[in-house]
């Protein structure tokens, strides 16, 4: 995880690579088809404002299109996301997990025996 100075959020990246806001975050997503982002929004904000912040940051950091149909965002209700290799990723308060549902299959909200990433 590396801080994206422009937005104050932390994005998943792979070292060595450019910093998060200089393409490192997008490079990680393009390779693995998912991203973990901490501090994406304030959990105390109204849901509409949370979604606006999430989409604004995703468009600017990852160059996603607003009408992208394959992107799935997991946040708020689910505390863990289960990856295909039977590992799980915790989602912190104010964080999200986003993935391309056409490329990988993700489970969340299930009780599976896993290893933490």
QUIFENFEN-V357520 format. One record per pair of residues at least 4 apart in sequence whose C-alpha atoms are under 6 Angstrom apart, sorted by the first residue. I is the first residue (numbers start at 1). J is the second residue. If there is no record, write none. Layout:
# QUIFENFEN-V357520
[[I & J] [I & J]]
This chain:
# QUIFENFEN-V357520
[[1 & 10] [1 & 11] [1 & 12] [1 & 13] [2 & 10] [2 & 11] [3 & 9] [3 & 10] [4 & 8] [4 & 9] [4 & 10] [4 & 20] [4 & 21] [9 & 38] [9 & 39] [9 & 40] [10 & 37] [10 & 38] [11 & 37] [12 & 35] [12 & 36] [13 & 24] [13 & 25] [13 & 28] [17 & 24] [18 & 22] [18 & 23] [18 & 24] [19 & 24] [20 & 24] [20 & 25] [21 & 61] [23 & 27] [26 & 62] [29 & 33] [29 & 34] [29 & 35] [33 & 99] [33 & 100] [34 & 98] [34 & 99] [35 & 97] [35 & 98] [36 & 97] [37 & 95] [37 & 96] [38 & 95] [39 & 94] [39 & 95] [40 & 94] [40 & 95] [41 & 50] [41 & 94] [42 & 94] [43 & 94] [52 & 56] [57 & 61] [58 & 62] [59 & 63] [59 & 64] [70 & 100] [70 & 101] [70 & 102] [71 & 99] [71 & 100] [72 & 98] [72 & 99] [73 & 97] [73 & 98] [74 & 96] [74 & 97] [75 & 96] [78 & 109] [79 & 90] [79 & 91] [80 & 89] [80 & 90] [80 & 91] [81 & 88] [81 & 89] [81 & 108] [82 & 87] [82 & 88] [82 & 106] [82 & 107] [82 & 108] [83 & 87] [83 & 88] [83 & 106] [86 & 114] [87 & 114] [87 & 115] [87 & 116] [87 & 117] [88 & 116] [88 & 117] [89 & 117] [91 & 95]]
